[in-house]
Amino acid sequence: HKHNIHPHTSHSKKTNTHTHTYRHTHTPTHTQHKQAHIVFLADTHAPPILLFNLCVCVCVCVCVCVCVCVCVCVCVCVAHCCLKYTRRPLQCRRLKNYTHQPITSSCDIHAVIFHTWMDKFVCADPSQDWTKRVQRCLLKRQENKTKLKKTL
């Protein structure tokens, strides 16, 4: 396959620029090479059913990823906000500690969030007597642990 390189001159022969960086004339060998290249590309096309299956798989993967992202975001947002209080009083011995939930744009009630030993969260009304009693119990337990650590 012979290239006649003439970057600045024009010729009466048919010249073309494609895929190569230099001008060159078309020779029978080059034309055959080009035709063989086109046939090769035509032979490598996948059957339409495989392309359809690939598109379906890609779409399903994208949908699953979107659903997982939405679920994770919703769970994270909801998990840290009490929307209602428990009706049953809790026992101090079943709890590790507690935190306070202030009123915010997403959390519209004050709450005491008790953390259980099973890593669950229970929302309680801070104005209830049992809630105050359990808070005092947990504070006393924490103070006793602190005193014990200081003596050791």
Phi and psi restraints in degrees (value plus and minus 20) as a CYANA .aco file:
   2 LYS   PHI    -126.5   -86.5
   2 LYS   PSI     111.9   151.9
   3 HIS   PHI    -126.2   -86.2
   3 HIS   PSI     110.1   150.1
   4 ASN   PHI    -120.5   -80.5
   4 ASN   PSI      87.1   127.1
   5 ILE   PHI    -113.7   -73.7
   5 ILE   PSI      98.4   138.4
   6 HIS   PHI    -160.2  -120.2
   6 HIS   PSI      65.9   105.9
   7 PRO   PHI     -90.2   -50.2
   7 PRO   PSI     -44.9    -4.9
   8 HIS   PHI    -141.9  -101.9
   8 HIS   PSI     -16.1    23.9
   9 THR   PHI    -134.3   -94.3
   9 THR   PSI     132.3   172.3
  10 SER   PHI    -123.8   -83.8
  10 SER   PSI     133.6   173.6
  11 HIS   PHI    -149.2  -109.2
  11 HIS   PSI     138.5   178.5
  12 SER   PHI     -99.3   -59.3
  12 SER   PSI     -43.0    -3.0
  13 LYS   PHI     -90.4   -50.4
  13 LYS   PSI     134.9   174.9
  14 LYS   PHI     -88.1   -48.1
  14 LYS   PSI     103.7   143.7
  15 THR   PHI    -137.6   -97.6
  15 THR   PSI     137.0   177.0
  16 ASN   PHI    -171.4  -131.4
  16 ASN   PSI     130.0   170.0
  17 THR   PHI    -140.7  -100.7
  17 THR   PSI     103.5   143.5
  18 HIS   PHI    -183.8  -143.8
  18 HIS   PSI     118.7   158.7
  19 THR   PHI      29.1    69.1
  19 THR   PSI     -39.4     0.6
  20 HIS   PHI    -123.3   -83.3
  20 HIS   PSI     137.2   177.2
  21 THR   PHI    -109.5   -69.5
  21 THR   PSI     -26.9    13.1
  22 TYR   PHI    -140.4  -100.4
  22 TYR   PSI     132.9   172.9
  23 ARG   PHI     -93.0   -53.0
  23 ARG   PSI     128.5   168.5
  24 HIS   PHI    -178.0  -138.0
  24 HIS   PSI     140.9   180.9
  25 THR   PHI    -110.6   -70.6
  25 THR   PSI     131.7   171.7
  26 HIS   PHI    -102.1   -62.1
  26 HIS   PSI     105.2   145.2
  27 THR   PHI    -130.0   -90.0
  27 THR   PSI     142.6   182.6
  28 PRO   PHI     -76.0   -36.0
  28 PRO   PSI     -57.5   -17.5
  29 THR   PHI     -84.5   -44.5
  29 THR   PSI     -64.1   -24.1
  30 HIS   PHI     -84.3   -44.3
  30 HIS   PSI     -62.6   -22.6
  31 THR   PHI     -81.9   -41.9
  31 THR   PSI     -63.2   -23.2
  32 GLN   PHI     -83.0   -43.0
  32 GLN   PSI     -61.3   -21.3
  33 HIS   PHI     -80.7   -40.7
  33 HIS   PSI     -64.3   -24.3
  34 LYS   PHI     -83.6   -43.6
  34 LYS   PSI     -63.5   -23.5
  35 GLN   PHI     -84.7   -44.7
  35 GLN   PSI     -60.5   -20.5
  36 ALA   PHI     -83.5   -43.5
  36 ALA   PSI     -57.3   -17.3
  37 HIS   PHI     -83.8   -43.8
  37 HIS   PSI     -62.4   -22.4
  38 ILE   PHI     -85.1   -45.1
  38 ILE   PSI     -63.1   -23.1
  39 VAL   PHI     -81.8   -41.8
  39 VAL   PSI     -60.8   -20.8
  40 PHE   PHI     -80.7   -40.7
  40 PHE   PSI     -64.5   -24.5
  41 LEU   PHI     -84.0   -44.0
  41 LEU   PSI     -58.4   -18.4
  42 ALA   PHI     -85.8   -45.8
  42 ALA   PSI     -54.6   -14.6
  43 ASP   PHI     -91.8   -51.8
  43 ASP   PSI     -43.0    -3.0
  44 THR   PHI    -110.4   -70.4
  44 THR   PSI     -24.4    15.6
  45 HIS   PHI     -85.4   -45.4
  45 HIS   PSI     114.9   154.9
  46 ALA   PHI     -96.6   -56.6
  46 ALA   PSI     133.8   173.8
  47 PRO   PHI     -81.3   -41.3
  47 PRO   PSI     128.9   168.9
  48 PRO   PHI     -76.0   -36.0
  48 PRO   PSI     -54.7   -14.7
  49 ILE   PHI     -85.0   -45.0
  49 ILE   PSI     -55.2   -15.2
  50 LEU   PHI     -89.1   -49.1
  50 LEU   PSI     -60.1   -20.1
  51 LEU   PHI     -83.6   -43.6
  51 LEU   PSI     -60.7   -20.7
  52 PHE   PHI     -82.6   -42.6
  52 PHE   PSI     -65.8   -25.8
  53 ASN   PHI     -81.8   -41.8
  53 ASN   PSI     -60.0   -20.0
  54 LEU   PHI     -82.9   -42.9
  54 LEU   PSI     -64.4   -24.4
  55 CYS   PHI     -82.0   -42.0
  55 CYS   PSI     -62.0   -22.0
  56 VAL   PHI     -83.0   -43.0
  56 VAL   PSI     -64.2   -24.2
  57 CYS   PHI     -81.6   -41.6
  57 CYS   PSI     -63.5   -23.5
  58 VAL   PHI     -83.2   -43.2
  58 VAL   PSI     -64.1   -24.1
  59 CYS   PHI     -82.7   -42.7
  59 CYS   PSI     -62.9   -22.9
  60 VAL   PHI     -82.8   -42.8
  60 VAL   PSI     -64.0   -24.0
  61 CYS   PHI     -81.3   -41.3
  61 CYS   PSI     -63.1   -23.1
  62 VAL   PHI     -83.3   -43.3
  62 VAL   PSI     -63.9   -23.9
  63 CYS   PHI     -83.1   -43.1
  63 CYS   PSI     -62.7   -22.7
  64 VAL   PHI     -82.6   -42.6
  64 VAL   PSI     -64.2   -24.2
  65 CYS   PHI     -81.1   -41.1
  65 CYS   PSI     -62.9   -22.9
  66 VAL   PHI     -83.7   -43.7
  66 VAL   PSI     -64.4   -24.4
  67 CYS   PHI     -82.3   -42.3
  67 CYS   PSI     -63.1   -23.1
  68 VAL   PHI     -82.5   -42.5
  68 VAL   PSI     -64.6   -24.6
  69 CYS   PHI     -81.8   -41.8
  69 CYS   PSI     -62.7   -22.7
  70 VAL   PHI     -85.1   -45.1
  70 VAL   PSI     -64.7   -24.7
  71 CYS   PHI     -82.6   -42.6
  71 CYS   PSI     -63.6   -23.6
  72 VAL   PHI     -82.9   -42.9
  72 VAL   PSI     -63.8   -23.8
  73 CYS   PHI     -83.1   -43.1
  73 CYS   PSI     -65.5   -25.5
  74 VAL   PHI     -85.0   -45.0
  74 VAL   PSI     -63.9   -23.9
  75 CYS   PHI     -82.6   -42.6
  75 CYS   PSI     -62.0   -22.0
  76 VAL   PHI     -84.8   -44.8
  76 VAL   PSI     -61.6   -21.6
  77 CYS   PHI     -87.9   -47.9
  77 CYS   PSI     -62.7   -22.7
  78 VAL   PHI     -95.6   -55.6
  78 VAL   PSI     -53.1   -13.1
  79 ALA   PHI     -83.5   -43.5
  79 ALA   PSI     -41.8    -1.8
  80 HIS   PHI    -125.5   -85.5
  80 HIS   PSI      -0.4    39.6
  81 CYS   PHI    -159.5  -119.5
  81 CYS   PSI     101.0   141.0
  82 CYS   PHI    -100.8   -60.8
  82 CYS   PSI     110.4   150.4
  83 LEU   PHI    -126.8   -86.8
  83 LEU   PSI     -40.2    -0.2
  84 LYS   PHI    -172.9  -132.9
  84 LYS   PSI     145.1   185.1
  85 TYR   PHI    -117.4   -77.4
  85 TYR   PSI     133.8   173.8
  86 THR   PHI     -91.5   -51.5
  86 THR   PSI     131.3   171.3
  87 ARG   PHI    -114.6   -74.6
  87 ARG   PSI     -38.7     1.3
  88 ARG   PHI    -120.0   -80.0
  88 ARG   PSI     110.5   150.5
  89 PRO   PHI     -84.4   -44.4
  89 PRO   PSI     127.1   167.1
  90 LEU   PHI    -124.4   -84.4
  90 LEU   PSI     136.2   176.2
  91 GLN   PHI    -115.7   -75.7
  91 GLN   PSI     119.2   159.2
  92 CYS   PHI     -78.4   -38.4
  92 CYS   PSI     -58.4   -18.4
  93 ARG   PHI     -85.6   -45.6
  93 ARG   PSI     -37.9     2.1
  94 ARG   PHI    -110.7   -70.7
  94 ARG   PSI     -18.8    21.2
  95 LEU   PHI    -137.5   -97.5
  95 LEU   PSI     126.7   166.7
  96 LYS   PHI    -108.8   -68.8
  96 LYS   PSI     -73.3   -33.3
  97 ASN   PHI    -183.6  -143.6
  97 ASN   PSI    -187.7  -147.7
  98 TYR   PHI    -171.8  -131.8
  98 TYR   PSI     142.4   182.4
  99 THR   PHI    -155.3  -115.3
  99 THR   PSI     144.0   184.0
 100 HIS   PHI    -122.8   -82.8
 100 HIS   PSI     120.3   160.3
 101 GLN   PHI    -129.8   -89.8
 101 GLN   PSI      94.7   134.7
 102 PRO   PHI    -102.7   -62.7
 102 PRO   PSI     148.0   188.0
 103 ILE   PHI     -96.8   -56.8
 103 ILE   PSI     108.8   148.8
 104 THR   PHI    -153.8  -113.8
 104 THR   PSI    -193.5  -153.5
 105 SER   PHI     -85.7   -45.7
 105 SER   PSI     -50.4   -10.4
 106 SER   PHI    -121.7   -81.7
 106 SER   PSI     -37.6     2.4
 107 CYS   PHI    -137.1   -97.1
 107 CYS   PSI      88.9   128.9
 108 ASP   PHI    -118.0   -78.0
 108 ASP   PSI      -8.5    31.5
 109 ILE   PHI    -153.0  -113.0
 109 ILE   PSI     128.3   168.3
 110 HIS   PHI     -94.3   -54.3
 110 HIS   PSI     120.4   160.4
 111 ALA   PHI    -172.5  -132.5
 111 ALA   PSI     135.7   175.7
 112 VAL   PHI    -124.8   -84.8
 112 VAL   PSI     103.9   143.9
 113 ILE   PHI    -122.4   -82.4
 113 ILE   PSI      90.7   130.7
 114 PHE   PHI    -106.2   -66.2
 114 PHE   PSI     117.6   157.6
 115 HIS   PHI    -126.0   -86.0
 115 HIS   PSI      99.4   139.4
 116 THR   PHI    -105.5   -65.5
 116 THR   PSI     147.2   187.2
 117 TRP   PHI     -87.5   -47.5
 117 TRP   PSI     -38.1     1.9
 118 MET   PHI    -113.0   -73.0
 118 MET   PSI      -3.8    36.2
 119 ASP   PHI      39.1    79.1
 119 ASP   PSI      19.4    59.4
 120 LYS   PHI    -129.8   -89.8
 120 LYS   PSI     141.3   181.3
 121 PHE   PHI    -140.2  -100.2
 121 PHE   PSI     112.0   152.0
 122 VAL   PHI    -144.6  -104.6
 122 VAL   PSI     107.5   147.5
 123 CYS   PHI    -112.0   -72.0
 123 CYS   PSI     110.9   150.9
 124 ALA   PHI    -148.5  -108.5
 124 ALA   PSI     132.1   172.1
 125 ASP   PHI     -96.1   -56.1
 125 ASP   PSI      99.2   139.2
 126 PRO   PHI     -86.4   -46.4
 126 PRO   PSI     -35.5     4.5
 127 SER   PHI    -107.1   -67.1
 127 SER   PSI     -30.3     9.7
 128 GLN   PHI     -95.0   -55.0
 128 GLN   PSI     122.9   162.9
 129 ASP   PHI     -82.1   -42.1
 129 ASP   PSI     -62.1   -22.1
 130 TRP   PHI     -83.7   -43.7
 130 TRP   PSI     -55.5   -15.5
 131 THR   PHI     -83.6   -43.6
 131 THR   PSI     -65.0   -25.0
 132 LYS   PHI     -84.1   -44.1
 132 LYS   PSI     -60.4   -20.4
 133 ARG   PHI     -82.6   -42.6
 133 ARG   PSI     -64.9   -24.9
 134 VAL   PHI     -87.3   -47.3
 134 VAL   PSI     -57.6   -17.6
 135 GLN   PHI     -81.2   -41.2
 135 GLN   PSI     -64.4   -24.4
 136 ARG   PHI     -82.1   -42.1
 136 ARG   PSI     -60.9   -20.9
 137 CYS   PHI     -81.0   -41.0
 137 CYS   PSI     -66.0   -26.0
 138 LEU   PHI     -86.6   -46.6
 138 LEU   PSI     -58.5   -18.5
 139 LEU   PHI     -83.9   -43.9
 139 LEU   PSI     -62.3   -22.3
 140 LYS   PHI     -83.7   -43.7
 140 LYS   PSI     -62.1   -22.1
 141 ARG   PHI     -80.9   -40.9
 141 ARG   PSI     -64.2   -24.2
 142 GLN   PHI     -82.9   -42.9
 142 GLN   PSI     -61.4   -21.4
 143 GLU   PHI     -83.6   -43.6
 143 GLU   PSI     -60.7   -20.7
 144 ASN   PHI     -84.3   -44.3
 144 ASN   PSI     -60.0   -20.0
 145 LYS   PHI     -84.0   -44.0
 145 LYS   PSI     -60.4   -20.4
 146 THR   PHI     -84.9   -44.9
 146 THR   PSI     -63.5   -23.5
 147 LYS   PHI     -83.2   -43.2
 147 LYS   PSI     -61.0   -21.0
 148 LEU   PHI     -84.0   -44.0
 148 LEU   PSI     -60.9   -20.9
 149 LYS   PHI     -85.1   -45.1
 149 LYS   PSI     -57.0   -17.0
 150 LYS   PHI     -88.7   -48.7
 150 LYS   PSI     -53.5   -13.5
 151 THR   PHI     -97.1   -57.1
 151 THR   PSI     -43.7    -3.7
